Amino acid sequence: MPQMAPMNWLIMFLVFSVTMILFSLINYFMMKVLNPSKSQNNNNKSKSMNWTW
């Protein structure tokens, strides 16, 4: 099997990197947008998370 040219590796790396960054940004902002009422209602109440480990 012939080896892949270095330029193809670079293009593939850039495509996967941009895809990962876009996916992360979309997830971050979707989670922020989906729960606006929750954050507004609990502004003055702060719940602490109890980790039991």
C-alpha atoms as an extended CHARMM CRD file, in Angstrom:
* protein
*
        53  EXT
         1         1  MET       CA              0.0000000000        0.0000000000        0.0000000000  PROA      1               0.0000000000
         2         2  PRO       CA              1.3890000000        3.4240000000       -0.8500000000  PROA      2               0.0000000000
         3         3  GLN       CA              1.9760000000        5.8780000000        1.9340000000  PROA      3               0.0000000000
         4         4  MET       CA             -0.1470000000        8.9600000000        2.3440000000  PROA      4               0.0000000000
         5         5  ALA       CA              1.4410000000       12.2440000000        1.2740000000  PROA      5               0.0000000000
         6         6  PRO       CA              2.3390000000       14.6440000000        4.1260000000  PROA      6               0.0000000000
         7         7  MET       CA              0.0180000000       17.3110000000        2.7260000000  PROA      7               0.0000000000
         8         8  ASN       CA             -2.9170000000       14.9090000000        3.0000000000  PROA      8               0.0000000000
         9         9  TRP       CA             -2.0640000000       14.2200000000        6.6550000000  PROA      9               0.0000000000
        10        10  LEU       CA             -1.9900000000       17.9490000000        7.3350000000  PROA      10              0.0000000000
        11        11  ILE       CA             -5.3490000000       18.5040000000        5.6490000000  PROA      11              0.0000000000
        12        12  MET       CA             -6.8680000000       15.5590000000        7.5100000000  PROA      12              0.0000000000
        13        13  PHE       CA             -5.4930000000       16.8530000000       10.8340000000  PROA      13              0.0000000000
        14        14  LEU       CA             -6.9220000000       20.3270000000       10.1730000000  PROA      14              0.0000000000
        15        15  VAL       CA            -10.3310000000       18.9390000000        9.2080000000  PROA      15              0.0000000000
        16        16  PHE       CA            -10.5680000000       16.8190000000       12.3610000000  PROA      16              0.0000000000
        17        17  SER       CA             -9.2940000000       19.6640000000       14.5510000000  PROA      17              0.0000000000
        18        18  VAL       CA            -11.7980000000       22.1660000000       13.1690000000  PROA      18              0.0000000000
        19        19  THR       CA            -14.5810000000       19.5910000000       13.4930000000  PROA      19              0.0000000000
        20        20  MET       CA            -13.6940000000       18.9220000000       17.1350000000  PROA      20              0.0000000000
        21        21  ILE       CA            -13.5160000000       22.6360000000       17.9700000000  PROA      21              0.0000000000
        22        22  LEU       CA            -16.8540000000       23.3520000000       16.2870000000  PROA      22              0.0000000000
        23        23  PHE       CA            -18.4920000000       20.4040000000       18.0410000000  PROA      23              0.0000000000
        24        24  SER       CA            -17.1870000000       21.5930000000       21.4170000000  PROA      24              0.0000000000
        25        25  LEU       CA            -18.3340000000       25.1690000000       20.8300000000  PROA      25              0.0000000000
        26        26  ILE       CA            -21.7890000000       24.0540000000       19.7140000000  PROA      26              0.0000000000
        27        27  ASN       CA            -22.1410000000       21.8430000000       22.7910000000  PROA      27              0.0000000000
        28        28  TYR       CA            -20.9750000000       24.6320000000       25.0990000000  PROA      28              0.0000000000
        29        29  PHE       CA            -23.3560000000       27.2480000000       23.7380000000  PROA      29              0.0000000000
        30        30  MET       CA            -26.2970000000       24.8440000000       23.3990000000  PROA      30              0.0000000000
        31        31  MET       CA            -26.0070000000       23.9440000000       27.0900000000  PROA      31              0.0000000000
        32        32  LYS       CA            -25.9050000000       27.6480000000       27.9400000000  PROA      32              0.0000000000
        33        33  VAL       CA            -28.9500000000       28.4460000000       25.7900000000  PROA      33              0.0000000000
        34        34  LEU       CA            -31.0530000000       25.4610000000       26.8560000000  PROA      34              0.0000000000
        35        35  ASN       CA            -31.0510000000       26.3900000000       30.5630000000  PROA      35              0.0000000000
        36        36  PRO       CA            -31.5060000000       30.1790000000       30.7630000000  PROA      36              0.0000000000
        37        37  SER       CA            -34.5660000000       30.0560000000       33.0160000000  PROA      37              0.0000000000
        38        38  LYS       CA            -32.8530000000       27.6880000000       35.4170000000  PROA      38              0.0000000000
        39        39  SER       CA            -29.9300000000       30.0470000000       35.8960000000  PROA      39              0.0000000000
        40        40  GLN       CA            -32.1840000000       33.1040000000       36.2690000000  PROA      40              0.0000000000
        41        41  ASN       CA            -34.4500000000       31.4900000000       38.8600000000  PROA      41              0.0000000000
        42        42  ASN       CA            -31.5950000000       30.2180000000       40.9800000000  PROA      42              0.0000000000
        43        43  ASN       CA            -29.4920000000       33.3450000000       40.9040000000  PROA      43              0.0000000000
        44        44  ASN       CA            -29.6450000000       34.0440000000       44.6150000000  PROA      44              0.0000000000
        45        45  LYS       CA            -29.7320000000       30.3690000000       45.6340000000  PROA      45              0.0000000000
        46        46  SER       CA            -26.4310000000       28.6180000000       45.3310000000  PROA      46              0.0000000000
        47        47  LYS       CA            -26.4680000000       24.8600000000       45.6760000000  PROA      47              0.0000000000
        48        48  SER       CA            -23.2780000000       23.1210000000       46.5730000000  PROA      48              0.0000000000
        49        49  MET       CA            -22.5780000000       19.7590000000       45.0620000000  PROA      49              0.0000000000
        50        50  ASN       CA            -21.8060000000       17.0650000000       47.5780000000  PROA      50              0.0000000000
        51        51  TRP       CA            -19.3290000000       14.6270000000       46.1410000000  PROA      51              0.0000000000
        52        52  THR       CA            -19.2760000000       11.3550000000       48.0410000000  PROA      52              0.0000000000
        53        53  TRP       CA            -15.9770000000        9.9480000000       46.8900000000  PROA      53              0.0000000000
